[in-house]
Amino acid sequence: MNFDDFNENGWNSFHEMCHKGDMAMVRKALESIQGDKNRLNLIEAKTIDDFKTTALVLAAMGGHLDVVRLLHESGADINAKL
């Protein structure tokens, strides 16, 4: 999975998965980088739009509590500053 490309909204594919609440794909993405020292970089990566938000915030905005929980359990900072 490539998370380095951003769409016209300034989101990478991980941001999209989280916002859509695609739990299976979010879990697969996290598993694909398990043990990678850069794992938190993906989880905490900010969008490159005007809001500079995180995947956790996008999941919450989409109402996907299961994804929010998974991200938090995977190390996402629920108190991250935007």
C-alpha positions as CSV (number, residue, x, y, z in Angstrom):
1,M,0.0,0.0,0.0
2,N,1.3,3.4,-0.9
3,F,0.5,6.2,1.5
4,D,2.8,8.8,0.1
5,D,0.4,10.1,-2.6
6,F,-2.2,12.7,-1.7
7,N,-5.5,13.4,-3.6
8,E,-7.0,16.7,-4.5
9,N,-8.3,17.1,-1.0
10,G,-4.9,16.7,0.5
11,W,-5.6,13.3,1.9
12,N,-3.7,10.1,1.4
13,S,-5.4,6.7,1.0
14,F,-5.2,6.0,4.7
15,H,-7.0,9.2,5.5
16,E,-9.7,8.2,2.9
17,M,-10.1,4.7,4.5
18,C,-10.5,6.2,7.9
19,H,-13.0,8.9,6.8
20,K,-15.1,6.3,5.0
21,G,-15.0,3.9,8.0
22,D,-13.6,1.1,5.9
23,M,-12.5,-1.0,9.0
24,A,-11.2,-3.9,7.0
25,M,-8.9,-1.7,4.9
26,V,-7.8,0.3,7.9
27,R,-6.9,-2.9,9.8
28,K,-5.2,-4.3,6.7
29,A,-3.2,-1.0,6.3
30,L,-2.1,-1.2,10.0
31,E,-1.2,-4.8,9.7
32,S,0.9,-4.1,6.6
33,I,3.1,-1.8,8.6
34,Q,3.1,-3.7,11.9
35,G,6.5,-3.7,13.4
36,D,7.6,-0.9,11.2
37,K,9.4,1.9,13.1
38,N,7.5,4.4,11.0
39,R,4.0,3.1,12.0
40,L,3.1,6.1,14.1
41,N,4.1,8.3,11.2
42,L,1.2,6.9,9.2
43,I,-1.2,7.0,12.1
44,E,-0.3,10.6,13.0
45,A,0.3,11.8,9.5
46,K,-1.6,15.1,8.9
47,T,-3.6,15.9,5.8
48,I,-1.9,18.5,3.5
49,D,-5.0,20.6,3.2
50,D,-5.8,23.8,5.2
51,F,-7.0,21.9,8.2
52,K,-3.9,19.6,8.8
53,T,-6.0,17.0,10.5
54,T,-5.3,13.3,11.3
55,A,-6.9,10.0,10.3
56,L,-8.4,9.7,13.8
57,V,-10.1,13.1,13.5
58,L,-11.4,12.1,10.0
59,A,-12.8,8.8,11.3
60,A,-14.5,10.7,14.1
61,M,-15.9,13.2,11.7
62,G,-17.3,10.3,9.7
63,G,-18.9,8.9,12.8
64,H,-16.8,5.7,12.7
65,L,-16.2,5.0,16.4
66,D,-14.8,1.5,15.6
67,V,-12.1,3.0,13.5
68,V,-11.4,5.7,16.1
69,R,-10.9,2.9,18.7
70,L,-8.7,0.9,16.5
71,L,-6.5,3.9,15.7
72,H,-6.3,4.8,19.4
73,E,-5.4,1.2,20.3
74,S,-2.7,1.4,17.6
75,G,-1.1,4.5,19.1
76,A,-3.0,7.5,17.7
77,D,-2.9,10.5,20.1
78,I,-6.5,11.4,20.9
79,N,-5.2,14.7,22.3
80,A,-3.3,15.7,19.2
81,K,-3.3,19.3,18.4
82,L,-4.5,20.3,14.9
